[in-house]
Each structure stands twice: as C-alpha cells, then as structure tokens.
Amino acid sequence: DVLFSISRPALGAHAIRFYVNSKWKLVTVDDRLPFVQPAERGELAFGRVGGAAGEFAPVHMWLPVLEKAFAKLYGSYQACEAASLAREVLYTLTGAPVLTYELAGAKTAAAAAGS
C-alpha cells in the first residue's frame, strides 16, 4: 500500500510513513477515532470520505486514520490545521519536491466569486 506501510485492520493498528526533516518516519496509530458528541450519531469529528454528511462509512477509513497520524506527527489535530497547505502535505507523504503553479486568471476568478 502506498500510504500505509503497515496496516492490520483486524488489530486496529496502522503505520503510516511520512517524510520529515529529510528522513522517513513511521507513525503508528490505532483506529479509535474522535466522533462528534453524541457518538451515537456516527459523525466523525474531522475528515471523512464517502457517504452523506455526517454518515460514517467504515470502508473509507483511510482518510481519518491518515489524519490521525498527521495529528500525532504534529502534536494535535489543531496543529494539523496550521500544516494544511497542500504542498506541505504532499511533500510529507511523498518526500518528492512539490512545485506550485499559479494559473493565469485564477486570482481574478476567485476575486469575482467573492464579490
């Protein structure tokens, strides 16, 4: 698997490989995830994939588990928000250089949408 170096769903354990400080680092997390209270609603507190809003689909565990590993790497879920730039996340996941290109007219279209 590309993202998960080691994944043992039956045990609820996952190890994700991140590129940090010019080295690969393995971060291990369990699959106990934070839910919005009351937990009976089945709504994850953070990222989710598939299903209607607020609907938890166990088959799509990769995003919340990956997000939990990022939170462990950065120290908290709040710290992840500060590191949410797409290029930083891509670099941390791949270890490859990430280039950013500004598309002509993109700022103009964004400004027009906001007005």
LUMTI-545986 format. One line per field, with one value per residue (C-alpha): chain; x, y, z. Coordinates in pm, 1 decimal, decimal comma. Layout:
N
mol: A  ...
east: X  ...
north: Y  ...
up: Z  ...
END
This chain:
115
mol: A  A  A  A  A  A  A  A  A  A  A  A  A  A  A  A  A  A  A  A  A  A  A  A  A  A  A  A  A  A  A  A  A  A  A  A  A  A  A  A  A  A  A  A  A  A  A  A  A  A  A  A  A  A  A  A  A  A  A  A  A  A  A  A  A  A  A  A  A  A  A  A  A  A  A  A  A  A  A  A  A  A  A  A  A  A  A  A  A  A  A  A  A  A  A  A  A  A  A  A  A  A  A  A  A  A  A  A  A  A  A  A  A  A  A
east: 0,0  131,4  16,9  3,0  335,7  177,3  -194,5  -357,6  -729,2  -820,7  -595,5  -693,0  -329,2  -182,5  164,6  199,4  528,7  599,9  897,9  1010,9  1343,0  1494,6  1415,1  1131,4  946,3  696,5  397,6  178,6  -184,8  -488,0  -826,8  -1007,0  -1130,9  -1284,6  -1657,4  -1888,4  -2091,7  -2312,6  -2106,1  -2423,2  -2479,9  -2183,6  -2034,8  -1656,7  -1517,3  -1273,7  -1221,4  -1435,3  -1475,5  -1794,4  -2147,0  -2380,5  -2270,9  -2245,4  -2260,2  -1966,5  -1863,2  -1615,9  -1493,4  -1341,1  -1115,1  -803,6  -866,5  -946,9  -662,3  -420,1  -542,3  -492,3  -134,6  -72,9  -215,8  23,6  314,4  236,1  123,6  -252,4  -542,0  -520,8  -157,2  -262,1  -480,2  -171,2  2,9  -285,1  -115,0  -149,9  214,9  334,4  104,4  211,6  578,1  531,5  353,3  585,0  922,0  925,8  968,1  636,1  602,2  322,5  199,2  -30,9  -280,2  -340,6  -668,5  -708,5  -690,7  -934,8  -1186,4  -1152,1  -1197,9  -1506,5  -1658,9  -1611,1  -1791,3
north: 0,0  344,2  539,5  272,5  99,3  -149,8  -195,4  -451,6  -359,8  -668,9  -538,1  -175,0  -76,7  120,6  259,9  548,3  664,0  1038,3  1230,3  1467,8  1651,1  1470,0  1125,1  876,2  842,8  570,5  688,1  419,6  485,8  285,3  318,1  470,1  794,9  1108,7  1144,8  1443,0  1409,2  1221,3  946,7  750,7  989,5  824,2  1153,3  1178,2  1494,5  1552,0  1426,3  1158,3  1005,1  898,0  879,5  1165,7  1442,6  1301,3  942,1  720,5  460,2  211,6  108,0  455,4  450,4  568,3  943,7  964,6  722,6  924,1  1244,5  1091,3  1000,2  1359,6  1481,9  1252,5  1369,0  1739,9  1701,6  1761,8  1794,9  2173,9  2173,4  1991,1  2284,2  2504,3  2247,8  2212,4  2358,0  2105,8  2125,2  2058,1  1758,2  1620,0  1662,6  1491,0  1197,5  1151,5  1304,3  1441,8  1807,7  1984,4  2270,2  2525,4  2694,3  2992,1  2972,7  3287,3  3449,1  3232,6  3529,6  3726,1  3438,8  3392,7  3764,5  3773,3  3476,9  3653,2  3971,0
up: 0,0  -87,1  219,1  484,7  536,9  775,3  819,7  1045,9  1045,4  1247,6  1525,6  1469,4  1406,8  1119,4  1047,5  805,4  657,4  650,0  514,7  790,4  832,0  532,3  677,6  655,0  984,8  1069,6  1275,4  1431,9  1524,6  1622,6  1455,1  1754,1  1605,3  1757,4  1696,4  1739,5  2059,2  2099,0  1935,6  1858,8  1567,0  1397,1  1277,6  1271,7  1428,3  1142,5  784,7  624,7  281,0  106,1  237,6  315,5  550,3  898,7  778,8  874,1  616,7  774,2  429,3  392,8  698,1  517,2  548,4  921,8  1006,2  791,1  953,9  1299,5  1205,4  1090,0  1423,1  1608,9  1392,8  1451,0  1813,7  1781,7  1539,0  1585,2  1477,5  1158,5  1060,6  1052,7  830,8  589,3  283,9  5,4  -96,8  259,8  291,8  -47,8  41,3  378,2  213,8  -83,2  2,7  -351,9  -444,3  -490,9  -735,6  -728,2  -1044,0  -1047,2  -1328,6  -1528,8  -1425,2  -1115,3  -879,1  -1091,7  -1091,5  -714,5  -654,2  -878,8  -694,5  -361,8  -465,9
END
